[in-house]
Amino acid sequence: MSNNPTHSQSWTWLFTAWLIAAVATLASLFFSEVMKLTPCVLCWYQRIFMFPLAIILLIGLMPLDTRVVRYALPLTLLGLFFTVYHLLLFYGFIPENLRPCDKTLSCADASMVLFNVVPIPLLSLAAFSAIAVLLLKIRKHP
């Protein structure tokens, strides 16, 4: 790693984005494999965009390649889109006929709330938003 402060900052931002993606991926797997929470349709779409981020961002770290933002940012924004849609559905802003989930596995039922406090889609929103902000910072200051 170079002594250039911008280079060091970019590495830190990219590492933080990777760490968030890795924790989100592991948490998602923990929810489904250990806690036996079956992911709904929208959760699967969010996973489709989060899981590769953990790999892509790690590859961009060794050695530092800020061009990884070109590949990671579109995945992040698409994941953010599905997350916002999921939250709007969860809180009842989306009508019943626009719900992709079926009655056996709802995208908005009580199983989507962790410890009866935090909706899982809200955690996804936090992860995708934080990653997007970090990637935009890297893009602005490569």
N, C-alpha and C positions, 0 to 999 in steps of 0.2 A: 504494500500500500504506500502511496506517495505521501509526502509531507504537505501537499497542497490542501488547505483547509476545505475547499470546495469538494475535492476528491474524497476526503475523509467524511464530510457531511453527507455526501451522496451515498457512501457505503453504509453509514449509520442509518439513513432513511430506508435504504433498500433492505438492510438487515432487519429493521423493525417491521417493514411490510412483509418480509418473508416469515418472521416470527408470528405475526398475526395470522397469516394464511396457514401456517403449520399448526398453530393452536386451534384455529377454527376447524381445520380438517380433522385433527385428532378428537376434538370435542364432538364433532358430527358423528364420527365413527363410534365414540363412546356412547352417545345417545342411542344409536341404533343397535350396536352389538352388545353392550353391557347392560344398558337400561332397558333394552328391548322396545324402544320407541320406533315404530315403523314410520319411515319418512313418507310424507305426502308427495304428490306430484310436484308441487312448487319447491319443496325441499330438495327433491332430486335435481331440479334445474339449477338451484343454487349450488348444489354440490358439483354439478358439471362444470361450473365456472370457478369454484373455489379450489378444488383438488389440484387442477393443473397449475394454479398460481403458486402453490407450495413448491412445486418442482421448478417452474420457470424462474421464479425469483431466486431460488437457491443457485441455479445455473448462472444467473446474472451476477451473483456475488463472487464467484471463483473463476477467474479473476474478475474484478469489478467491470461490468459492461452496462453502462447506463442506457444503452440502446434497447435493453430488455423492456423498457417502458413501452416501446412500440407494440409489443406482444401482450404485455400484462395489463395495460390500461384498458384495451377493448374488452378483455375478459372480465375485468373488474366492473366496468360500467354496465355490461350486460347482466352480470350477477346482481348488481345494484338495482337494475330495472326489475328483475324478477323478485327481489327482496321487497321493494316498495310495493309492487303489485300484491305480494303475499300479505304485507302488513295492512294494506287497504282492505283486502278481503277479510283478514283476521278481525279487524275492527268494525266490519260491517258497512264499509263505504262502497263496496262493489256488490251489485245485485246478484241474486241467487243464480240466475241463468248464465252469468259470466264466470262461474266457478269451475275450474278444471278438475277439482277433486270430486270423488263420488261419496255416497252416503256411508260406506263402510270405512273409509279413511278420509276424514275431513281435514281441510287445510286450516280450519278455524276452531277446532274443538279444544277441550281442556287439556288434552295430551300435548298441545303445543306450548303450554306454560310450564316453565321449569321452576320447581319448588313452590308452585302456586303464586309466583311473584313476577317472573320475567318471561315474556313470550319469546320463544326460540327465534322467530323471525326478527325480533328486535336485536338479538345478539348478532344475527347475520347482517343486519343493517349497520351495526356498529363496526363490524369487521370490514365489510366492503367499503364503507365510507372512509375509515381510517386508511385503508390501503390506497384508495383513490387519492386522498389528500397527499399521502407520502409520495406516490408516483408522480403526481402533478408537481410537487416540490422538486423532485429529481429532474423532471423534464424542463423546469424553469431554470434550474442551476445544475447543469450536467457536470 
